[in-house]
Amino acid sequence: MSLAQKLTEKVSKYASEFVSVQSGTPVSEAAKIMYEKNVTELVVVKGDVPIGIVTERDIVYRVVAQGVLPSTPVDRVMSAPIETIDENSTVEDAIVKMSRLGIRRLCVTSGGRITGIVTQRALLTGKGKLPLPELHSREALVCPYCGSEIGPPEMLSKHIDQVHIGKGLLEGNVSKW
């Protein structure tokens, strides 16, 4: 399957189950849950209502690096609001949204309810992973769209622009976007 075809797949194909934790749960307990469940994030809920997300990175940067006590409640270090994407959205939509927001994961929703989580890592290394340009030789790259061998690496961007996107994007013409 080509990259173009994979980008049009439903994001739900790449979503994994999520684990939740109640607001007020100590960060130390949340970290133990992440370890036991082998996840890198927890959806923070108040009752049944999702109010935020806490990640390994949040724990490292907002707790450990800042000298905050591990007994601090997760809702004091979580990220909020939760960024979501509908389960019928495309992989491309998810990549664009994550890139635009500078985040690594989105909660996948169905009818307004969270059904899973999709991460950048899942898109690149998980089931049905997206192909990335691979080094074909020291001198050439392979185009991820058409498989053509492109000369020196600096030519790959120009090739993609001219053949697959259309002339002008590299020169600043964003009218198509």
C-alpha positions in Angstrom: 0.0 0.0 0.0 1.4 3.4 -0.9 1.9 6.3 1.5 -0.9 8.2 -0.2 -3.3 5.3 0.4 -2.2 5.0 4.0 -2.7 8.7 4.7 -6.4 8.3 3.7 -7.0 5.4 6.1 -9.2 6.0 9.1 -7.3 7.1 12.2 -9.2 4.6 14.3 -7.1 1.8 12.6 -4.1 3.1 14.5 -5.8 3.9 17.8 -5.1 1.9 20.9 -7.1 1.4 24.1 -6.8 4.1 26.7 -6.4 3.9 30.5 -8.0 6.5 32.7 -7.2 7.7 36.2 -9.4 9.8 38.6 -8.4 13.4 39.2 -6.8 13.7 42.6 -4.8 10.5 42.1 -1.2 11.1 43.2 1.4 11.3 40.4 3.3 8.4 42.0 0.3 6.2 41.7 -0.3 7.3 38.1 3.3 6.5 37.2 2.8 3.0 38.7 -0.4 2.5 36.6 1.5 3.6 33.4 4.2 1.0 34.2 1.8 -1.8 35.0 -0.4 -1.1 31.9 2.5 -0.4 29.7 1.2 2.9 28.5 2.7 6.4 28.2 -0.3 8.4 29.0 -3.4 8.4 31.2 -6.7 10.1 30.5 -7.6 12.1 33.7 -11.3 11.9 34.5 -13.5 13.6 37.1 -16.2 11.0 37.7 -16.9 9.9 34.1 -15.9 13.1 32.4 -12.4 13.4 30.8 -10.7 16.6 31.9 -7.1 16.2 30.8 -4.3 13.9 30.0 -1.1 13.2 31.9 2.0 11.7 30.1 5.4 10.3 31.0 6.8 13.6 29.7 4.5 15.6 32.0 5.8 13.6 35.0 9.4 14.0 34.0 9.2 17.8 33.2 6.5 19.0 35.5 7.2 16.9 38.6 10.7 15.4 38.7 12.6 18.2 37.0 10.7 20.9 39.0 11.1 19.1 42.4 7.4 18.7 42.8 6.3 16.1 45.3 5.1 12.7 43.8 2.1 13.0 46.1 0.8 15.9 43.9 -2.5 15.2 42.2 -2.4 14.4 38.5 -4.8 17.2 37.7 -2.1 19.7 38.8 0.4 18.4 36.2 -1.9 17.2 33.4 -2.4 18.8 30.0 -5.8 20.2 29.3 -8.0 20.4 27.4 -7.8 17.0 25.7 -7.2 17.3 22.0 -9.4 14.9 20.1 -10.0 13.6 16.6 -13.1 11.8 15.3 -12.6 8.1 14.5 -13.6 8.6 10.9 -10.9 11.2 10.3 -7.9 10.3 8.2 -4.4 9.5 9.3 -3.4 12.6 7.4 -5.8 14.7 9.4 -4.3 13.3 12.6 -0.7 14.1 11.5 -1.6 17.6 10.5 -3.4 18.3 13.7 -0.6 16.9 15.9 2.0 18.9 13.9 0.0 22.1 14.1 -0.6 21.8 17.8 2.9 20.5 18.6 1.6 17.4 20.4 2.3 13.7 20.1 -1.1 12.1 20.8 -4.8 12.6 20.2 -7.8 11.0 21.8 -9.9 9.3 19.2 -13.7 9.9 19.7 -16.9 8.4 18.5 -20.1 10.3 19.1 -18.2 12.7 21.4 -16.9 9.9 23.6 -13.2 8.8 23.8 -12.7 5.4 22.3 -8.9 5.3 22.0 -5.7 7.2 21.6 -3.5 7.6 18.6 0.1 8.6 18.9 2.8 9.7 16.5 4.7 6.5 17.4 1.8 4.3 16.6 1.5 5.9 13.2 5.2 5.3 12.4 5.9 2.0 14.1 2.5 0.3 14.9 0.2 -1.9 12.9 0.1 -0.8 9.3 2.9 1.7 9.9 3.5 4.5 7.5 6.5 4.2 5.3 9.2 6.8 5.6 11.8 7.7 3.0 14.5 5.1 3.3 18.1 5.5 2.4 18.6 3.5 -0.8 22.3 4.2 -1.0 24.7 6.8 0.4 24.0 8.9 -2.6 20.2 8.5 -3.2 16.9 8.4 -1.5 13.7 6.6 -2.5 10.6 8.8 -2.9 8.0 7.6 -0.3 5.1 8.4 -2.8 6.2 6.8 -6.0 9.3 4.7 -5.1 11.5 6.5 -7.6 15.2 6.7 -6.7 16.1 10.4 -6.3 19.7 11.6 -6.6 21.2 13.3 -3.7 19.1 13.7 -0.6 18.6 17.4 -1.1 16.7 16.6 -4.3 14.0 14.6 -2.6 12.0 17.7 -1.4 12.2 19.3 -4.8 11.0 16.0 -6.4 8.0 15.7 -4.0 7.1 19.4 -4.6 7.3 19.2 -8.3 5.8 15.8 -9.0 3.4 15.0 -6.2 2.3 18.4 -4.7 2.7 20.9 -7.5 5.2 23.6 -8.2 5.4 26.5 -5.9 5.2 25.2 -2.4 8.9 25.3 -1.8 8.9 28.9 -3.1 6.3 29.9 -0.6 3.1 29.5 -2.6 0.7 28.0 -0.1 -2.4 28.8 -2.0 -3.3 25.1 -2.4 -3.0 24.7 1.4 
